[in-house]
Amino acid sequence: MTTTPGPARADHDGDRGGDMPRGAPTGAPRGGPGPPEYGYDTLIGSYGPQGPTGEPRRVRRARAALAVTLLTTFAVISWLTYDAVDQRLRLGMHEQLEAILDANVRVARTWLQGRQTMARDLADSAPIVEAATMVLRADGAADQESAFAARMSALRQAGAFEHYFLVSADGIVLESSAPSTLGRDLSTHPAIEGLAHAESTSTGPVPPVFAVPEEAPLRRYVLAAARLPTRPGSALLLSFDPRRLARQFGEGTWGETGEVYAFNRDGLMLTESRFTADVVRAGLLPEGIDHTALQLRLVDPGGPADARDGGARPPADRPLTLMAREATSGRSGSNVEGYRNYLGREVVGAWTWLEDYDIGVAAEVSASDAFASTLMVRKAALLLVALMLIATIGFALLGQWTLRLRRQSLLVSRRLDRLARSLQPLSAAMETDPAAVLFVNDRLRVVYANPAAARLLKTSRSLEGAHVTDVFAELSPELREALIDGQDTVVAQGEDGVGDTLLVSMRELTIEGRLHALYMLRPVTQELRRQEVEHWKKLIRVLSHELNNSLAPITSLVSSARTLAASTDRREQLDRIFTTISERTQHLLTFLESYRSVARLPRPTRQDVDWGHFIEGIRAQIEVQLEGELPTRPGYFDPAQMERVLLNLLKNAHEAGGPAREVRLRVVDEGDGTRVDVMDRGTGMSSAVLEQATLPFYSTKRTGTGVGLALAREIVEAHRGRLTLANREGGGLIASAWLPSRQEPRLTTTL
């Protein structure tokens, strides 16, 4: 026997029946009890709550707890590892910021100390000292003044300093490159006061203590002073442009957003900002100042300056930035978590306070730029942690899957063994069944054919493995058409009634995702002949009854007519007799015509039909109320035959004894088909009448033929539909004709 992919019998676990090998036994073994039971309980009933391997629940729970513990431990270790990497990256950022700050502080100290050294060297220079001494002694002599001024002016023009001041022991300016400062008292200036304890001093960038009309009012100066050895208390004071210091800062910044700047104890900028244009555009400068950041106070503006675009200035009472608050309090430090700077941007930075110069220095960079260098490392660390976590979960799932596969394989093995024994009776039944069975796969190859197939198809060739089109090509046209059509059909083989009559049916099955077709050809010759005899007997009884009811009155009336024919004064009675004979004869002809219509019913020619147009044609012939909306999807039926069905049903509804306005028609789209309901409010039917109403020749009407509902059922069933009758709640009857939608067989469409 060929391998038989039988119907996919699945239990709750989704197991499917397997193929039977060739040579499988065709019946239960003799002398043995055979398979004890069949069905779902037999296949899985022996497996209790412990599972097929008998593994205790506590073991499964312990394994699950261990898996959860391992995953939790790994998650904690991964997080600690990532946190350690993050902390190390932040420490590296802190060290980098500190290095930038230290380098700039060294540059600042070197430059400031160089200005102080210059002042001390000039104060120790013999020509300068000699000329300054003459000015101090002469107290205004023109020629000595000119000698000192000439020497200092030459140095000034060479760019060594901005201005010079010769200060007496009383702190009075005796000689200066700025004439408007002559005679000014500088005894309380920090640079002069510092000379009481040192040979020379210098300051950070500070505002001038006296007006220099030639200079911008917002200029800062770095001042350096040195004592003159010839006159105790006298001093040489030099001023320097701090922009040179700012240029030194600019050499040691971080990227495009890095900045190093100096500020005083009040939080005022002492060096020009690298982003002065942004400061001006954001309106962060005091009133009346729109070109320099030297009057900018380092306060937190409350938001990014890029979003302000010239908006209202921040209130004067805004607090200093985090960096400025820490530095002006005399504390050095750094912040790599992020804070807002004077532009409102998120930055990281380091700062320090130089007590000897009374200034603060800060190095800052945008947080996004600072973290950009570590972003790849962070991503790599996160990716590594994620991969390790995925690998751990994968191994855990693989272990679980392996254990589950082992249990399922054991379960499937046991079930297949039981299934093989369960299929033995089915195999025997198919081998001995007189019906032909053909099982065709999705490649249109016959994978199984029982012995009856070769006999009924009258072929000596081996059907298994053959292409189904080759098999069908050898069949009669009627049988081939029925097989390809895929509908349940009765086909007579041979001519003049010689040969078998077959009931042909086809069903499509999906097994393991592949489409198969099961063809069955069952001989129904004897059964049809028995039914045919019964129908003939019933037909003869009905015909005899109808003919007797019609011919007996006609015979009697003819006899009466002969008697009355001799009398010429009985013409009216003769007319009534002939009229009655004509009516009975017409009734008999109508009765016979109705039977002819059943015998001549052709196969339906189904097509797509628009419901709106079809129903309008029905309503034009008979009165009916439409209930609900018509489906938008076309129907699939023979319009001429279905019109006959609906007219018969509507005629019966009008004759049911209810009001004509209560006769209603409803069409409902049910997805896989369409239901047409004809409803009335008549007397309805008893249960006994409902069971026989659609049988041929059965009628409860005095003049009925019993053909109307039988013909309607034949037409609907020829469409592979069904006709049902039921009493309505509240009285009346509902006749429902269900018609399938257009569904072409998927496998046979290629034949």
Buried (B, 14 or more C-beta within 10 A) or exposed (E): BBBBBBBBBEBEEEBBBBBBEEEBBBEBEEEEEEBEEBEEEBBBEEBEEEBBEEEEEEEEEEBEEEBEEEBEEBEEEBEEBBEEBBEEBBEBBBEBBBEBBBBBBEBBBEBBBEBBBBBBEBBBBEEBBBBBBBBBEEEEEEEBBEBBBEBBEEBBEEEBBBBBBBBBBEBBBBBBBBEEBBEBBBEEBBBBBBBEEEBBBBBBBBEBBBEBEEBEEEBBBBBBBBBBEBBEBBBBBBBBBBEEBBBBBBEBBBEEBBBBBBBBBEBBBBBBBBBBEBBBBBBBBEEEEEEBBBEBBBBBBEBEBEEBEEEEBBEEEEEBBBBBBBBBEEEBBBBBEBBBBBBBBEBBBBBBBBEEBEBBBBBBBBBBBBBEBBEEBBEEBBEBBEEBBEEBEEEBEEEEEEBEEEBEEBBBEBBBEBBBBBBBBBBBEBBEBEBBBBBBBBEBEBBBBBBBBBEBBEBEEEBBEBEBEEBBEEBBEBBBBBBBBBBBBEBBBEEEEEEBBBBBBBEBBEBEEEBBBBBBBBBBBEEBEEEEEEEEEBEEEBBEEBEEEBEEBBEEBEEBBEEBEEEEEBEEEBEEBEEEBEEBEEBBEEBEEBBEEBEEEEEBEBEEBBBEEBBEEBEEEBEBEBEEEBBEBBBBBBBEBBBBBBBBBBBBBBEBEBEEEBBBBBBBBEEEBBBBBBBBBBEBBEEEEBEEBBEBBBBEEEEBBBBBBBBBBBBBEBBBBBBBBEBBEEBBBBBBBBBBBEEEBEBBEEB
